[in-house]
């Protein structure tokens, strides 16, 4: 079965976006030469990306308006908006955990849960995330969009790996 991974960054106080939904604070404490390329290593084992409408909209309007950065993957965008799907980007109003259960049974590489908080929360509540790869950014936002909010159950995790670079701490957990 395919592995489902939440690969996401959050502030030290647990936010994935500021009060305005912005993510311009997603950087380390020094210059970029101190960063390591965790993304390229992670995506070697991924062929599917799942995200909510807000995450998709932010990517195409702010973060990468001229180039679809996930072109090597099949991307599912959860939305009630009527958008035209393509081979790479599939807009769906299907229940996220129903679709995820179907995809998990099919052949392929891993499935990346990219965001946002509402999709993540639904999948956590169904205990469908196999691996949590969380980069903690050395910033305290004091408010915004929380990564973990009112989970319906306790989920015990096992720490697999940690690494630090440029003040960022990567934490990799699996379910126990």
Beta strands, then each sheet from edge to edge (+ up, - down):
strand 1: 4-11
strand 2: 15-17
strand 3: 46-52
strand 4: 74-78
strand 5: 89-92
strand 6: 110-115
strand 7: 131-137
strand 8: 145-146
strand 9: 157-165
strand 10: 168-175
sheet 1: 5+ 4+ 3+ 6+ 1+ 7+ 10- 9+
sheet 2: 2+ 8-
end
